[in-house]
Amino acid sequence: MLWLRRDLRAADHPALAEAAARGAVLPVWVLDPKVWERAGLARRAWLAASLRALPFADRLVVRLGDPARVLPQLAAEVYAGSVHVSAETTPYGSRRDARVRRALERVGVDWVASGSPSAVSPCRVLTGEGTGF
């Protein structure tokens, strides 16, 4: 399974490539009520259009709910052995991912983080002093 969040690239997507290297990929979007309820109309419209525009939109599974509950349940339904994601660096995303990763571990599903939502991962490009920008 590939859990899409902020990274909706269809090309040059490290998590998608990693998932595809292991076999068939089920792309998933979890509509988290905590995030959706705070989103304005413009953001909701953009998201809906972006999901419909994905080249694999016809195979995209969209579920509503807390990702820590939805993803283990879906993984069990489709017999997924792993959930692939782009690594998250925001405070909210990191906390959410930790909860989801623990929930998946409890049901024996691997968590595989590859790449980041950005073209270049944070702290990959360094200053002259060797620290991240």
N, CA, C and O atoms as a Tinker XYZ file with bonds, in Angstrom:
   532  protein
     1  N      0.843000   -1.181000    0.000000    73     2
     2  CA     0.000000    0.000000    0.000000    64     1     3
     3  C      0.883000    1.237000    0.000000    63     2     4     5
     4  O      1.956000    1.250000    0.603000    81     3
     5  N      0.422000    2.267000   -0.677000    73     3     6
     6  CA     1.080000    3.565000   -0.686000    64     5     7
     7  C      0.109000    4.561000   -0.072000    63     6     8     9
     8  O     -0.936000    4.849000   -0.655000    81     7
     9  N      0.446000    5.091000    1.100000    73     7    10
    10  CA    -0.399000    6.077000    1.758000    64     9    11
    11  C      0.042000    7.460000    1.300000    63    10    12    13
    12  O      1.117000    7.936000    1.666000    81    11
    13  N     -0.790000    8.090000    0.504000    73    11    14
    14  CA    -0.521000    9.440000    0.010000    64    13    15
    15  C     -0.974000   10.461000    1.037000    63    14    16    17
    16  O     -2.039000   10.319000    1.638000    81    15
    17  N     -0.165000   11.485000    1.236000    73    15    18
    18  CA    -0.523000   12.580000    2.124000    64    17    19
    19  C     -0.268000   13.878000    1.380000    63    18    20    21
    20  O     -1.064000   14.249000    0.518000    81    19
    21  N      0.795000   14.570000    1.678000    73    19    22
    22  CA     1.105000   15.828000    0.996000    64    21    23
    23  C      1.757000   15.604000   -0.358000    63    22    24    25
    24  O      1.695000   16.476000   -1.224000    81    23
    25  N      2.373000   14.462000   -0.551000    73    23    26
    26  CA     3.155000   14.201000   -1.756000    64    25    27
    27  C      2.281000   13.514000   -2.803000    63    26    28    29
    28  O      2.079000   12.300000   -2.754000    81    27
    29  N      1.768000   14.294000   -3.746000    73    27    30
    30  CA     0.881000   13.744000   -4.775000    64    29    31
    31  C      1.564000   13.635000   -6.132000    63    30    32    33
    32  O      0.896000   13.625000   -7.166000    81    31
    33  N      2.881000   13.554000   -6.133000    73    31    34
    34  CA     3.590000   13.352000   -7.401000    64    33    35
    35  C      3.293000   11.960000   -7.931000    63    34    36    37
    36  O      3.160000   11.009000   -7.161000    81    35
    37  N      3.192000   11.848000   -9.222000    73    35    38
    38  CA     3.033000   10.525000   -9.831000    64    37    39
    39  C      4.372000   10.062000  -10.412000    63    38    40    41
    40  O      4.587000    8.865000  -10.607000    81    39
    41  N      5.250000   10.993000  -10.683000    73    39    42
    42  CA     6.576000   10.668000  -11.210000    64    41    43
    43  C      7.623000   11.078000  -10.173000    63    42    44    45
    44  O      7.403000   12.005000   -9.393000    81    43
    45  N      8.732000   10.401000  -10.170000    73    43    46
    46  CA     9.829000   10.705000   -9.259000    64    45    47
    47  C      9.352000   10.727000   -7.804000    63    46    48    49
    48  O      9.676000   11.641000   -7.046000    81    47
    49  N      8.591000    9.724000   -7.436000    73    47    50
    50  CA     8.032000    9.612000   -6.091000    64    49    51
    51  C      8.743000    8.440000   -5.402000    63    50    52    53
    52  O      8.422000    7.285000   -5.683000    81    51
    53  N      9.700000    8.713000   -4.507000    73    51    54
    54  CA    10.492000    7.625000   -3.914000    64    53    55
    55  C      9.661000    6.545000   -3.224000    63    54    56    57
    56  O      9.964000    5.360000   -3.361000    81    55
    57  N      8.620000    6.930000   -2.487000    73    55    58
    58  CA     7.812000    5.924000   -1.789000    64    57    59
    59  C      7.037000    5.058000   -2.784000    63    58    60    61
    60  O      6.899000    3.852000   -2.581000    81    59
    61  N      6.538000    5.662000   -3.846000    73    59    62
    62  CA     5.843000    4.904000   -4.887000    64    61    63
    63  C      6.806000    3.927000   -5.564000    63    62    64    65
    64  O      6.464000    2.767000   -5.796000    81    63
    65  N      8.005000    4.402000   -5.875000    73    63    66
    66  CA     9.002000    3.537000   -6.519000    64    65    67
    67  C      9.377000    2.367000   -5.604000    63    66    68    69
    68  O      9.504000    1.232000   -6.063000    81    67
    69  N      9.551000    2.644000   -4.324000    73    67    70
    70  CA     9.897000    1.587000   -3.361000    64    69    71
    71  C      8.767000    0.561000   -3.251000    63    70    72    73
    72  O      9.013000   -0.645000   -3.224000    81    71
    73  N      7.534000    1.048000   -3.188000    73    71    74
    74  CA     6.385000    0.145000   -3.098000    64    73    75
    75  C      6.270000   -0.701000   -4.374000    63    74    76    77
    76  O      6.039000   -1.908000   -4.301000    81    75
    77  N      6.430000   -0.070000   -5.528000    73    75    78
    78  CA     6.310000   -0.783000   -6.803000    64    77    79
    79  C      7.406000   -1.835000   -6.968000    63    78    80    81
    80  O      7.194000   -2.858000   -7.618000    81    79
    81  N      8.567000   -1.584000   -6.386000    73    79    82
    82  CA     9.654000   -2.564000   -6.468000    64    81    83
    83  C      9.313000   -3.845000   -5.716000    63    82    84    85
    84  O      9.900000   -4.895000   -5.979000    81    83
    85  N      8.368000   -3.763000   -4.784000    73    83    86
    86  CA     7.974000   -4.933000   -3.991000    64    85    87
    87  C      6.753000   -5.654000   -4.557000    63    86    88    89
    88  O      6.409000   -6.741000   -4.092000    81    87
    89  N      6.091000   -5.059000   -5.560000    73    87    90
    90  CA     4.922000   -5.711000   -6.155000    64    89    91
    91  C      3.819000   -4.727000   -6.459000    63    90    92    93
    92  O      4.069000   -3.533000   -6.627000    81    91
    93  N      2.589000   -5.228000   -6.531000    73    91    94
    94  CA     1.430000   -4.391000   -6.843000    64    93    95
    95  C      1.244000   -3.332000   -5.759000    63    94    96    97
    96  O      1.493000   -3.581000   -4.579000    81    95
    97  N      0.803000   -2.146000   -6.181000    73    95    98
    98  CA     0.646000   -1.021000   -5.262000    64    97    99
    99  C     -0.815000   -0.602000   -5.199000    63    98   100   101
   100  O     -1.457000   -0.390000   -6.227000    81    99
   101  N     -1.328000   -0.486000   -3.989000    73    99   102
   102  CA    -2.659000    0.045000   -3.770000    64   101   103
   103  C     -2.489000    1.461000   -3.218000    63   102   104   105
   104  O     -2.073000    1.620000   -2.070000    81   103
   105  N     -2.806000    2.504000   -4.016000    73   103   106
   106  CA    -2.684000    3.871000   -3.507000    64   105   107
   107  C     -3.880000    4.206000   -2.613000    63   106   108   109
   108  O     -5.019000    3.853000   -2.917000    81   107
   109  N     -3.595000    4.895000   -1.504000    73   107   110
   110  CA    -4.613000    5.181000   -0.499000    64   109   111
   111  C     -4.526000    6.634000   -0.068000    63   110   112   113
   112  O     -3.439000    7.180000    0.121000    81   111
   113  N     -5.684000    7.248000    0.082000    73   111   114
   114  CA    -5.790000    8.583000    0.679000    64   113   115
   115  C     -6.749000    8.457000    1.854000    63   114   116   117
   116  O     -7.873000    7.983000    1.688000    81   115
   117  N     -6.318000    8.877000    3.036000    73   115   118
   118  CA    -7.188000    8.849000    4.207000    64   117   119
   119  C     -7.618000   10.281000    4.499000    63   118   120   121
   120  O     -6.801000   11.151000    4.801000    81   119
   121  N     -8.902000   10.492000    4.401000    73   119   122
   122  CA    -9.479000   11.807000    4.669000    64   121   123
   123  C     -9.660000   11.924000    6.179000    63   122   124   125
   124  O    -10.650000   11.458000    6.742000    81   123
   125  N     -8.686000   12.551000    6.814000    73   123   126
   126  CA    -8.664000   12.702000    8.262000    64   125   127
   127  C     -9.592000   13.849000    8.659000    63   126   128   129
   128  O     -9.337000   14.993000    8.282000    81   127
   129  N    -10.658000   13.577000    9.405000    73   127   130
   130  CA   -11.589000   14.646000    9.784000    64   129   131
   131  C    -10.907000   15.815000   10.496000    63   130   132   133
   132  O    -11.347000   16.956000   10.355000    81   131
   133  N     -9.836000   15.551000   11.259000    73   131   134
   134  CA    -9.120000   16.634000   11.955000    64   133   135
   135  C     -8.551000   17.647000   10.962000    63   134   136   137
   136  O     -8.542000   18.850000   11.224000    81   135
   137  N     -8.084000   17.153000    9.835000    73   135   138
   138  CA    -7.497000   18.031000    8.820000    64   137   139
   139  C     -8.591000   18.597000    7.920000    63   138   140   141
   140  O     -8.589000   19.791000    7.622000    81   139
   141  N     -9.518000   17.758000    7.489000    73   139   142
   142  CA   -10.573000   18.159000    6.552000    64   141   143
   143  C    -11.443000   19.263000    7.119000    63   142   144   145
   144  O    -11.779000   20.211000    6.408000    81   143
   145  N    -11.816000   19.158000    8.391000    73   143   146
   146  CA   -12.711000   20.148000    8.999000    64   145   147
   147  C    -12.078000   21.529000    9.090000    63   146   148   149
   148  O    -12.790000   22.533000    9.104000    81   147
   149  N    -10.766000   21.593000    9.150000    73   147   150
   150  CA   -10.058000   22.883000    9.212000    64   149   151
   151  C     -9.787000   23.475000    7.831000    63   150   152   153
   152  O     -9.454000   24.654000    7.709000    81   151
   153  N     -9.931000   22.663000    6.805000    73   151   154
   154  CA    -9.609000   23.110000    5.440000    64   153   155
   155  C    -10.715000   24.013000    4.903000    63   154   156   157
   156  O    -11.902000   23.761000    5.109000    81   155
   157  N    -10.304000   25.050000    4.223000    73   155   158
   158  CA   -11.272000   25.932000    3.578000    64   157   159
   159  C    -11.782000   25.331000    2.278000    63   158   160   161
   160  O    -11.298000   24.292000    1.828000    81   159
   161  N    -12.760000   25.993000    1.684000    73   159   162
   162  CA   -13.349000   25.493000    0.440000    64   161   163
   163  C    -12.327000   25.397000   -0.684000    63   162   164   165
   164  O    -12.345000   24.439000   -1.457000    81   163
   165  N    -11.438000   26.375000   -0.781000    73   163   166
   166  CA   -10.437000   26.356000   -1.856000    64   165   167
   167  C     -9.500000   25.151000   -1.698000    63   166   168   169
   168  O     -9.176000   24.485000   -2.682000    81   167
   169  N     -9.069000   24.873000   -0.475000    73   167   170
   170  CA    -8.171000   23.741000   -0.256000    64   169   171
   171  C     -8.889000   22.424000   -0.535000    63   170   172   173
   172  O     -8.303000   21.514000   -1.121000    81   171
   173  N    -10.133000   22.314000   -0.128000    73   171   174
   174  CA   -10.896000   21.101000   -0.391000    64   173   175
   175  C    -11.075000   20.875000   -1.889000    63   174   176   177
   176  O    -10.941000   19.750000   -2.370000    81   175
   177  N    -11.378000   21.939000   -2.621000    73   175   178
   178  CA   -11.554000   21.825000   -4.072000    64   177   179
   179  C    -10.238000   21.441000   -4.740000    63   178   180   181
   180  O    -10.216000   20.599000   -5.637000    81   179
   181  N     -9.141000   22.060000   -4.301000    73   179   182
   182  CA    -7.824000   21.729000   -4.863000    64   181   183
   183  C     -7.497000   20.270000   -4.616000    63   182   184   185
   184  O     -7.037000   19.574000   -5.521000    81   183
   185  N     -7.729000   19.800000   -3.403000    73   183   186
   186  CA    -7.422000   18.412000   -3.076000    64   185   187
   187  C     -8.250000   17.447000   -3.920000    63   186   188   189
   188  O     -7.709000   16.487000   -4.467000    81   187
   189  N     -9.533000   17.689000   -4.028000    73   187   190
   190  CA   -10.400000   16.814000   -4.823000    64   189   191
   191  C     -9.937000   16.772000   -6.279000    63   190   192   193
   192  O     -9.864000   15.701000   -6.882000    81   191
   193  N     -9.627000   17.930000   -6.836000    73   191   194
   194  CA    -9.160000   17.979000   -8.231000    64   193   195
   195  C     -7.816000   17.277000   -8.382000    63   194   196   197
   196  O     -7.592000   16.582000   -9.373000    81   195
   197  N     -6.924000   17.450000   -7.419000    73   195   198
   198  CA    -5.602000   16.826000   -7.480000    64   197   199
   199  C     -5.700000   15.311000   -7.403000    63   198   200   201
   200  O     -4.989000   14.607000   -8.122000    81   199
   201  N     -6.567000   14.804000   -6.545000    73   199   202
   202  CA    -6.734000   13.350000   -6.440000    64   201   203
   203  C     -7.341000   12.774000   -7.714000    63   202   204   205
   204  O     -6.940000   11.701000   -8.165000    81   203
   205  N     -8.311000   13.486000   -8.296000    73   203   206
   206  CA    -8.925000   13.016000   -9.555000    64   205   207
   207  C     -7.928000   13.045000  -10.708000    63   206   208   209
   208  O     -8.058000   12.268000  -11.654000    81   207
   209  N     -6.932000   13.933000  -10.641000    73   207   210
   210  CA    -5.964000   14.089000  -11.731000    64   209   211
   211  C     -4.824000   13.061000  -11.682000    63   210   212   213
   212  O     -4.056000   12.951000  -12.637000    81   211
   213  N     -4.709000   12.320000  -10.595000    73   211   214
   214  CA    -3.640000   11.329000  -10.512000    64   213   215
   215  C     -3.813000   10.277000  -11.602000    63   214   216   217
   216  O     -4.939000    9.867000  -11.885000    81   215
   217  N     -2.729000    9.836000  -12.215000    73   215   218
   218  CA    -2.852000    8.838000  -13.278000    64   217   219
   219  C     -3.399000    7.497000  -12.785000    63   218   220   221
   220  O     -3.860000    6.684000  -13.585000    81   219
   221  N     -3.350000    7.268000  -11.487000    73   219   222
   222  CA    -3.893000    6.037000  -10.918000    64   221   223
   223  C     -5.153000    6.319000  -10.096000    63   222   224   225
   224  O     -5.484000    5.562000   -9.183000    81   223
   225  N     -5.851000    7.405000  -10.419000    73   223   226
   226  CA    -7.062000    7.792000   -9.678000    64   225   227
   227  C     -8.132000    6.709000   -9.712000    63   226   228   229
   228  O     -8.917000    6.585000   -8.772000    81   227
   229  N     -8.172000    5.926000  -10.787000    73   227   230
   230  CA    -9.179000    4.867000  -10.881000    64   229   231
   231  C     -8.929000    3.732000   -9.892000    63   230   232   233
   232  O     -9.827000    2.938000   -9.613000    81   231
   233  N     -7.699000    3.658000   -9.358000    73   231   234
   234  CA    -7.364000    2.623000   -8.370000    64   233   235
   235  C     -7.213000    3.192000   -6.961000    63   234   236   237
   236  O     -6.986000    2.444000   -6.010000    81   235
   237  N     -7.336000    4.493000   -6.827000    73   235   238
   238  CA    -7.139000    5.153000   -5.532000    64   237   239
   239  C     -8.259000    4.794000   -4.565000    63   238   240   241
   240  O     -9.439000    4.948000   -4.881000    81   239
   241  N     -7.879000    4.315000   -3.387000    73   239   242
   242  CA    -8.841000    4.020000   -2.324000    64   241   243
   243  C     -8.883000    5.231000   -1.403000    63   242   244   245
   244  O     -7.853000    5.661000   -0.885000    81   243
   245  N    -10.075000    5.775000   -1.201000    73   243   246
   246  CA   -10.252000    6.918000   -0.302000    64   245   247
   247  C    -11.099000    6.457000    0.867000    63   246   248   249
   248  O    -12.193000    5.922000    0.687000    81   247
   249  N    -10.580000    6.671000    2.072000    73   247   250
   250  CA   -11.293000    6.293000    3.296000    64   249   251
   251  C    -11.369000    7.513000    4.211000    63   250   252   253
   252  O    -10.498000    8.382000    4.186000    81   251
   253  N    -12.412000    7.559000    5.006000    73   251   254
   254  CA   -12.628000    8.634000    5.964000    64   253   255
   255  C    -12.354000    8.116000    7.363000    63   254   256   257
   256  O    -12.850000    7.057000    7.749000    81   255
   257  N    -11.561000    8.867000    8.128000    73   255   258
   258  CA   -11.345000    8.495000    9.522000    64   257   259
   259  C     -9.931000    8.755000    9.992000    63   258   260   261
   260  O     -9.103000    9.316000    9.275000    81   259
   261  N     -9.680000    8.331000   11.215000    73   259   262
   262  CA    -8.360000    8.463000   11.830000    64   261   263
   263  C     -7.410000    7.481000   11.141000    63   262   264   265
   264  O     -7.673000    6.278000   11.131000    81   263
   265  N     -6.313000    7.974000   10.568000    73   263   266
   266  CA    -5.391000    7.080000    9.862000    64   265   267
   267  C     -4.874000    5.928000   10.724000    63   266   268   269
   268  O     -4.593000    4.850000   10.201000    81   267
   269  N     -4.745000    6.137000   12.033000    73   267   270
   270  CA    -4.250000    5.081000   12.921000    64   269   271
   271  C     -5.251000    3.937000   13.055000    63   270   272   273
   272  O     -4.883000    2.838000   13.470000    81   271
   273  N     -6.492000    4.183000   12.712000    73   271   274
   274  CA    -7.504000    3.112000   12.709000    64   273   275
   275  C     -7.752000    2.605000   11.290000    63   274   276   277
   276  O     -7.869000    1.401000   11.063000    81   275
   277  N     -7.829000    3.525000   10.349000    73   275   278
   278  CA    -8.180000    3.180000    8.966000    64   277   279
   279  C     -7.113000    2.320000    8.294000    63   278   280   281
   280  O     -7.433000    1.312000    7.665000    81   279
   281  N     -5.856000    2.713000    8.424000    73   279   282
   282  CA    -4.799000    2.006000    7.691000    64   281   283
   283  C     -4.581000    0.569000    8.150000    63   282   284   285
   284  O     -4.455000   -0.308000    7.295000    81   283
   285  N     -4.530000    0.272000    9.458000    73   283   286
   286  CA    -4.414000   -1.142000    9.836000    64   285   287
   287  C     -5.608000   -1.974000    9.362000    63   286   288   289
   288  O     -5.445000   -3.123000    8.951000    81   287
   289  N     -6.797000   -1.396000    9.422000    73   287   290
   290  CA    -7.991000   -2.114000    8.972000    64   289   291
   291  C     -7.926000   -2.390000    7.469000    63   290   292   293
   292  O     -8.203000   -3.507000    7.030000    81   291
   293  N     -7.562000   -1.379000    6.684000    73   291   294
   294  CA    -7.456000   -1.566000    5.240000    64   293   295
   295  C     -6.346000   -2.551000    4.895000    63   294   296   297
   296  O     -6.519000   -3.396000    4.016000    81   295
   297  N     -5.216000   -2.450000    5.575000    73   295   298
   298  CA    -4.110000   -3.385000    5.327000    64   297   299
   299  C     -4.569000   -4.825000    5.547000    63   298   300   301
   300  O     -4.204000   -5.721000    4.786000    81   299
   301  N     -5.365000   -5.042000    6.583000    73   299   302
   302  CA    -5.890000   -6.384000    6.839000    64   301   303
   303  C     -6.848000   -6.823000    5.734000    63   302   304   305
   304  O     -6.829000   -7.982000    5.320000    81   303
   305  N     -7.682000   -5.906000    5.258000    73   303   306
   306  CA    -8.651000   -6.234000    4.204000    64   305   307
   307  C     -7.977000   -6.688000    2.926000    63   306   308   309
   308  O     -8.453000   -7.601000    2.251000    81   307
   309  N     -6.848000   -6.037000    2.592000    73   307   310
   310  CA    -6.193000   -6.331000    1.309000    64   309   311
   311  C     -4.936000   -7.190000    1.476000    63   310   312   313
   312  O     -4.203000   -7.419000    0.514000    81   311
   313  N     -4.694000   -7.664000    2.699000    73   311   314
   314  CA    -3.531000   -8.500000    3.001000    64   313   315
   315  C     -2.218000   -7.803000    2.654000    63   314   316   317
   316  O     -1.304000   -8.422000    2.111000    81   315
   317  N     -2.131000   -6.507000    2.971000    73   315   318
   318  CA    -0.906000   -5.745000    2.698000    64   317   319
   319  C      0.136000   -6.048000    3.774000    63   318   320   321
   320  O     -0.181000   -6.082000    4.963000    81   319
   321  N      1.349000   -6.263000    3.358000    73   319   322
   322  CA     2.437000   -6.516000    4.300000    64   321   323
   323  C      3.177000   -5.268000    4.701000    63   322   324   325
   324  O      3.936000   -5.269000    5.670000    81   323
   325  N      2.952000   -4.173000    3.937000    73   323   326
   326  CA     3.663000   -2.931000    4.237000    64   325   327
   327  C      2.838000   -1.731000    3.781000    63   326   328   329
   328  O      1.999000   -1.819000    2.884000    81   327
   329  N      3.115000   -0.607000    4.440000    73   327   330
   330  CA     2.549000    0.688000    4.052000    64   329   331
   331  C      3.725000    1.602000    3.764000    63   330   332   333
   332  O      4.583000    1.818000    4.620000    81   331
   333  N      3.758000    2.138000    2.547000    73   331   334
   334  CA     4.843000    3.012000    2.108000    64   333   335
   335  C      4.380000    4.461000    2.164000    63   334   336   337
   336  O      3.248000    4.781000    1.800000    81   335
   337  N      5.276000    5.331000    2.626000    73   335   338
   338  CA     4.970000    6.756000    2.762000    64   337   339
   339  C      6.192000    7.582000    2.416000    63   338   340   341
   340  O      7.318000    7.085000    2.415000    81   339
   341  N      5.953000    8.853000    2.122000    73   339   342
   342  CA     7.034000    9.831000    2.074000    64   341   343
   343  C      7.292000   10.258000    3.511000    63   342   344   345
   344  O      6.348000   10.518000    4.257000    81   343
   345  N      8.551000   10.334000    3.904000    73   343   346
   346  CA     8.886000   10.715000    5.281000    64   345   347
   347  C      8.298000   12.086000    5.593000    63   346   348   349
   348  O      8.338000   12.991000    4.759000    81   347
   349  N      7.766000   12.229000    6.769000    73   347   350
   350  CA     7.122000   13.475000    7.198000    64   349   351
   351  C      8.032000   14.224000    8.164000    63   350   352   353
   352  O      8.678000   13.611000    9.014000    81   351
   353  N      8.083000   15.540000    8.036000    73   351   354
   354  CA     8.966000   16.334000    8.888000    64   353   355
   355  C      8.233000   17.386000    9.709000    63   354   356   357
   356  O      8.827000   17.988000   10.604000    81   355
   357  N      6.958000   17.620000    9.425000    73   355   358
   358  CA     6.227000   18.620000   10.207000    64   357   359
   359  C      5.891000   18.040000   11.582000    63   358   360   361
   360  O      5.764000   16.823000   11.719000    81   359
   361  N      5.746000   18.885000   12.596000    73   359   362
   362  CA     5.419000   18.363000   13.937000    64   361   363
   363  C      4.129000   17.539000   13.952000    63   362   364   365
   364  O      4.111000   16.442000   14.509000    81   363
   365  N      3.049000   18.048000   13.349000    73   363   366
   366  CA     1.792000   17.303000   13.334000    64   365   367
   367  C      1.956000   15.985000   12.588000    63   366   368   369
   368  O      1.545000   14.932000   13.075000    81   367
   369  N      2.559000   16.049000   11.402000    73   367   370
   370  CA     2.743000   14.848000   10.594000    64   369   371
   371  C      3.616000   13.811000   11.279000    63   370   372   373
   372  O      3.343000   12.614000   11.192000    81   371
   373  N      4.652000   14.253000   11.954000    73   371   374
   374  CA     5.535000   13.318000   12.658000    64   373   375
   375  C      4.806000   12.614000   13.794000    63   374   376   377
   376  O      4.973000   11.410000   13.987000    81   375
   377  N      3.999000   13.357000   14.546000    73   375   378
   378  CA     3.220000   12.745000   15.643000    64   377   379
   379  C      2.187000   11.761000   15.091000    63   378   380   381
   380  O      2.032000   10.654000   15.607000    81   379
   381  N      1.483000   12.182000   14.036000    73   379   382
   382  CA     0.489000   11.304000   13.409000    64   381   383
   383  C      1.148000   10.032000   12.895000    63   382   384   385
   384  O      0.638000    8.933000   13.115000    81   383
   385  N      2.273000   10.177000   12.215000    73   383   386
   386  CA     2.961000    9.021000   11.654000    64   385   387
   387  C      3.430000    8.057000   12.739000    63   386   388   389
   388  O      3.384000    6.842000   12.547000    81   387
   389  N      3.874000    8.577000   13.861000    73   387   390
   390  CA     4.301000    7.708000   14.963000    64   389   391
   391  C      3.118000    6.878000   15.466000    63   390   392   393
   392  O      3.271000    5.688000   15.745000    81   391
   393  N      1.947000    7.494000   15.583000    73   391   394
   394  CA     0.744000    6.763000   16.014000    64   393   395
   395  C      0.360000    5.686000   14.995000    63   394   396   397
   396  O      0.038000    4.556000   15.361000    81   395
   397  N      0.400000    6.055000   13.713000    73   395   398
   398  CA     0.034000    5.107000   12.665000    64   397   399
   399  C      1.045000    3.961000   12.607000    63   398   400   401
   400  O      0.666000    2.797000   12.476000    81   399
   401  N      2.317000    4.294000   12.705000    73   399   402
   402  CA     3.361000    3.261000   12.659000    64   401   403
   403  C      3.172000    2.259000   13.799000    63   402   404   405
   404  O      3.284000    1.052000   13.583000    81   403
   405  N      2.886000    2.746000   15.009000    73   403   406
   406  CA     2.651000    1.836000   16.149000    64   405   407
   407  C      1.420000    0.955000   15.907000    63   406   408   409
   408  O      1.437000   -0.238000   16.210000    81   407
   409  N      0.358000    1.547000   15.361000    73   407   410
   410  CA    -0.865000    0.782000   15.086000    64   409   411
   411  C     -0.606000   -0.305000   14.047000    63   410   412   413
   412  O     -1.113000   -1.419000   14.174000    81   411
   413  N      0.174000    0.012000   13.031000    73   411   414
   414  CA     0.501000   -0.977000   12.001000    64   413   415
   415  C      1.390000   -2.085000   12.564000    63   414   416   417
   416  O      1.208000   -3.258000   12.238000    81   415
   417  N      2.347000   -1.712000   13.405000    73   415   418
   418  CA     3.227000   -2.715000   14.010000    64   417   419
   419  C      2.427000   -3.724000   14.832000    63   418   420   421
   420  O      2.749000   -4.912000   14.843000    81   419
   421  N      1.382000   -3.251000   15.522000    73   419   422
   422  CA     0.555000   -4.146000   16.344000    64   421   423
   423  C     -0.132000   -5.225000   15.515000    63   422   424   425
   424  O     -0.446000   -6.299000   16.028000    81   423
   425  N     -0.369000   -4.940000   14.220000    73   423   426
   426  CA    -1.026000   -5.942000   13.362000    64   425   427
   427  C     -0.046000   -6.572000   12.370000    63   426   428   429
   428  O     -0.460000   -7.255000   11.434000    81   427
   429  N      1.252000   -6.341000   12.577000    73   427   430
   430  CA     2.274000   -6.996000   11.759000    64   429   431
   431  C      2.484000   -6.417000   10.378000    63   430   432   433
   432  O      2.922000   -7.126000    9.471000    81   431
   433  N      2.177000   -5.131000   10.198000    73   431   434
   434  CA     2.362000   -4.484000    8.900000    64   433   435
   435  C      3.576000   -3.559000    8.990000    63   434   436   437
   436  O      3.683000   -2.749000    9.911000    81   435
   437  N      4.489000   -3.687000    8.026000    73   435   438
   438  CA     5.705000   -2.868000    8.011000    64   437   439
   439  C      5.410000   -1.437000    7.603000    63   438   440   441
   440  O      4.525000   -1.185000    6.785000    81   439
   441  N      6.149000   -0.508000    8.172000    73   439   442
   442  CA     6.107000    0.913000    7.851000    64   441   443
   443  C      7.375000    1.217000    7.072000    63   442   444   445
   444  O      8.474000    0.993000    7.580000    81   443
   445  N      7.248000    1.724000    5.846000    73   443   446
   446  CA     8.413000    2.010000    5.010000    64   445   447
   447  C      8.354000    3.467000    4.559000    63   446   448   449
   448  O      7.515000    3.837000    3.737000    81   447
   449  N      9.256000    4.291000    5.105000    73   447   450
   450  CA     9.327000    5.709000    4.735000    64   449   451
   451  C     10.477000    5.904000    3.757000    63   450   452   453
   452  O     11.606000    5.493000    4.026000    81   451
   453  N     10.186000    6.538000    2.613000    73   451   454
   454  CA    11.183000    6.779000    1.572000    64   453   455
   455  C     11.030000    8.195000    1.051000    63   454   456   457
   456  O      9.914000    8.648000    0.797000    81   455
   457  N     12.132000    8.893000    0.892000    73   455   458
   458  CA    12.075000   10.240000    0.337000    64   457   459
   459  C     11.324000   11.199000    1.241000    63   458   460   461
   460  O     11.160000   10.944000    2.434000    81   459
   461  N     10.874000   12.288000    0.673000    73   459   462
   462  CA    10.102000   13.290000    1.408000    64   461   463
   463  C      9.116000   13.938000    0.445000    63   462   464   465
   464  O      9.211000   13.737000   -0.765000    81   463
   465  N      8.170000   14.715000    0.970000    73   463   466
   466  CA     7.225000   15.395000    0.082000    64   465   467
   467  C      7.895000   16.453000   -0.797000    63   466   468   469
   468  O      7.310000   16.916000   -1.777000    81   467
   469  N      9.106000   16.826000   -0.446000    73   467   470
   470  CA     9.847000   17.837000   -1.207000    64   469   471
   471  C     10.751000   17.157000   -2.232000    63   470   472   473
   472  O     11.135000   16.000000   -2.062000    81   471
   473  N     11.082000   17.874000   -3.278000    73   471   474
   474  CA    11.988000   17.320000   -4.285000    64   473   475
   475  C     13.336000   16.988000   -3.665000    63   474   476   477
   476  O     13.984000   16.018000   -4.059000    81   475
   477  N     13.760000   17.794000   -2.695000    73   475   478
   478  CA    15.009000   17.559000   -1.976000    64   477   479
   479  C     14.661000   17.475000   -0.495000    63   478   480   481
   480  O     14.058000   18.395000    0.058000    81   479
   481  N     15.035000   16.386000    0.138000    73   479   482
   482  CA    14.720000   16.184000    1.551000    64   481   483
   483  C     15.375000   17.252000    2.418000    63   482   484   485
   484  O     16.463000   17.728000    2.095000    81   483
   485  N     14.719000   17.636000    3.525000    73   483   486
   486  CA    15.310000   18.635000    4.429000    64   485   487
   487  C     16.695000   18.208000    4.910000    63   486   488   489
   488  O     16.939000   17.032000    5.179000    81   487
   489  N     17.589000   19.178000    5.012000    73   487   490
   490  CA    18.974000   19.003000    5.490000    64   489   491
   491  C     19.840000   18.176000    4.555000    63   490   492   493
   492  O     20.932000   17.755000    4.935000    81   491
   493  N     19.368000   17.938000    3.332000    73   491   494
   494  CA    20.180000   17.202000    2.366000    64   493   495
   495  C     21.173000   18.141000    1.688000    63   494   496   497
   496  O     22.296000   17.745000    1.376000    81   495
   497  N     20.757000   19.383000    1.463000    73   495   498
   498  CA    21.646000   20.407000    0.922000    64   497   499
   499  C     22.217000   21.154000    2.121000    63   498   500   501
   500  O     21.468000   21.633000    2.972000    81   499
   501  N     23.547000   21.254000    2.189000    73   499   502
   502  CA    24.197000   21.822000    3.362000    64   501   503
   503  C     24.851000   23.170000    3.071000    63   502   504   505
   504  O     25.221000   23.478000    1.939000    81   503
   505  N     24.977000   23.949000    4.123000    73   503   506
   506  CA    25.687000   25.225000    4.037000    64   505   507
   507  C     27.182000   24.947000    4.000000    63   506   508   509
   508  O     27.599000   23.794000    4.110000    81   507
   509  N     27.987000   25.980000    3.848000    73   507   510
   510  CA    29.438000   25.829000    3.870000    64   509   511
   511  C     29.954000   25.294000    5.191000    63   510   512   513
   512  O     31.027000   24.694000    5.243000    81   511
   513  N     29.196000   25.507000    6.262000    73   511   514
   514  CA    29.580000   25.006000    7.593000    64   513   515
   515  C     29.122000   23.563000    7.823000    63   514   516   517
   516  O     29.420000   22.978000    8.864000    81   515
   517  N     28.404000   22.991000    6.860000    73   515   518
   518  CA    27.975000   21.606000    6.988000    64   517   519
   519  C     26.644000   21.417000    7.703000    63   518   520   521
   520  O     26.301000   20.301000    8.093000    81   519
   521  N     25.893000   22.499000    7.875000    73   519   522
   522  CA    24.574000   22.388000    8.505000    64   521   523
   523  C     23.489000   22.569000    7.441000    63   522   524   525
   524  O     23.742000   23.128000    6.374000    81   523
   525  N     22.293000   22.096000    7.741000    73   523   526
   526  CA    21.199000   22.214000    6.794000    64   525   527
   527  C     20.671000   23.625000    6.700000    63   526   528   529
   528  O     20.762000   24.396000    7.656000    81   527
   529  N     20.115000   23.968000    5.546000    73   527   530
   530  CA    19.493000   25.277000    5.374000    64   529   531
   531  C     18.212000   25.353000    6.132000    63   530   532
   532  O     17.541000   26.385000    6.108000    81   531
